[in-house]
Amino acid sequence: AKPDFIQWAPGLPKTRSGKIMRRILRKIAENDTGSLGDTSTLAEPAVVEELIANSLYQKSA
């Protein structure tokens, strides 16, 4: 198996305890950024905005 796309990311959305929030990554990958859910536990919320801005969907639009 091989990935369809590889996207460089400046960081990953992590909780304050260091867990990667895969739910948010999945929603960005599915271009469902309108309903990311609770992001109040993120250590660096700006990472999510940067991932959305650099997503493949934003570049092709």
C-alpha positions in Angstrom: 0.0 0.0 0.0 1.1 3.5 -0.7 -0.3 6.9 0.2 -2.2 8.9 -2.4 -0.7 12.2 -1.2 2.0 13.3 1.2 1.5 16.7 2.8 4.3 18.5 4.6 3.1 19.9 7.9 4.7 22.5 10.2 3.3 20.7 13.2 0.6 18.4 14.4 -2.5 19.2 16.5 -1.5 17.9 19.9 -3.2 18.1 23.3 -1.4 19.6 26.2 -0.4 16.1 27.3 1.2 15.4 23.9 -1.5 13.2 22.2 -2.0 13.7 18.5 -5.6 14.6 17.7 -6.2 12.3 14.8 -9.8 13.3 14.6 -8.8 16.8 13.5 -6.3 15.5 11.0 -8.9 13.2 9.5 -11.4 16.1 9.1 -8.8 18.3 7.4 -8.0 15.5 5.1 -11.7 15.0 4.3 -12.1 18.8 3.7 -14.6 18.9 6.5 -13.1 21.9 8.3 -16.5 23.4 9.3 -17.0 20.9 12.1 -13.7 20.3 13.8 -15.3 19.8 17.1 -13.7 20.8 20.5 -10.3 22.3 20.0 -10.0 23.8 23.4 -7.5 21.2 24.6 -4.9 21.9 21.9 -1.5 23.0 23.0 -1.1 25.1 19.9 -4.4 26.0 18.2 -2.6 27.9 15.4 -1.3 24.7 14.0 -4.8 23.7 12.9 -5.3 27.0 11.0 -1.9 26.5 9.3 -2.8 22.9 8.3 -6.1 24.1 6.8 -4.4 26.9 5.0 -1.8 24.6 3.5 -4.2 21.7 2.7 -4.4 20.3 -0.8 -8.0 21.5 -1.0 -7.1 25.1 -0.4 -4.2 25.0 -2.9 -6.5 23.6 -5.7 -9.3 26.1 -5.1 
